[in-house]
Amino acid sequence: MRRRDLLRGLSALPVAAGVSGQVFAGKTAVSPPKRDLFKELGLRTFINAAGNYTSMTASLMPQEVLDAINAGAGEYVMLEEVQDKVGVKIAEICRSEAAMVTAGCWSALVLGMAGVLTGMDNKKVMQLPFLEGTGMKSEVIVQKTHANGYHLALTNAGVKIITVETRDEVEKAINEKTALLWFLNREAPEGKIKHQEWLDIAKKHNLPTMIDIAADVPPVENLWKYNEMGFDLVCISGGKAMRGPQSAGILMGKKELIAAARLSAPPRSGIGRGQKVNKEEILGMYVALEKYVNTDHTKEWKIWEQKIALIDNTVKGIAGVKTEIVLPPVANHTPSLSISWDDKKVKLTKESMGEKLRTGSPSIEVIAWETDNNIRLTVFMLKPGEEKIVAQRIKEELVRASA
Ligand SMILES: *Cc1c(COP(=O)(O)O)cnc(C)c1O
């Protein structure tokens, strides 16, 4: 059928067959009634004053990111090509040699590890995660205080984790099986060996290094700081403070290592095949990163401080209530408010306070699991105006429970 005949045929179709017409036209002729899936499925939505938690679906994407995802969904492209092109842009922004979009920071850790082990050898790619007898290296050195769960991503590639505490222990642990020296930025203050010393040891032994900075913007400079410092691979989450797709992240670093990491990722069938990111997320991640870098961070910080001050001022006059503005030093480095109460004056446990805020209207999530007679909250994930609701609701519950 020639195109003209095809179109003529379509226009002759009755209205009920309009669906196929929509596909060809690429737009919706009659918009269907808007569905409210949250209501339909009975899903609780809430004000997120807790922060970036995977269990709470972490962050909301800005309109520009949603637009990129929608636009991306409308065309076919070659998956490798979109990774190539976006990789170049991300690398430019983050001042690394190369970059790729991964399925979260965890996937960046897995794929980066895979790339370190296999290099460009496709036979090795298909042998992961079984390293014995393959000639691949099999050990990763990690400081004890840095081995707190996220390091397990590396073991997806088959490696064994060797924990150390001192420089002397690192030197003793290094042998012909050592594949990588891994660093968890969040725990940098806790570890005996700091960034530069870690890099120096690696350099001396000609070993590659990787750093996990998953939740470590702000400050925005962290996007390039560790690339410039000399880490061979840097892994970050896309859907935390950057507010890209929650299931996206970035692996950046040395050109040959990124190329090697991609051998284990879709469209190929290596260990990363189940960590697929399609063009929508790749494009969404790129736009989120670009928007994040172009944000006026000083202004944004001031707005966060104002919101924290508003909540603080609303609750701190209540008898027996004490507040403190806290700034986590590395990860989730945004102002947060700690609210404590004397349980003789305010008869509440942290759990019941959390539950009252959760079951109230609107539902609110705060951090109600850290310290007794205390909740903590952040404001960087709030929608405009929600800080007033949060302040009022917390005050209400504190006053109600006051003897
Ligand atoms: C969140 C986090 C991860 C995992 O990141 P995802 O993007 O959820 O895959 C890894 N490491 C650290 C330190 C994190 O905070």
The ligand as a Gaussian input file, in Angstrom:
#p B3LYP/6-31G(d) Opt

LIG

0 1
 C       22.012000       5.394000      47.930000
 C       23.373000       4.817000      48.010000
 C       23.806000       3.802000      47.120000
 C       22.869000       3.150000      46.157000
 O       22.464000       4.043000      45.193000
 P       21.224000       3.766000      44.223000
 O       21.240000       4.946000      43.341000
 O       20.011000       3.655000      45.086000
 O       21.510000       2.485000      43.501000
 C       25.114000       3.396000      47.182000
 N       25.981000       3.919000      48.075000
 C       25.602000       4.856000      48.969000
 C       26.592000       5.400000      49.951000
 C       24.279000       5.341000      48.978000
 O       23.914000       6.294000      49.838000

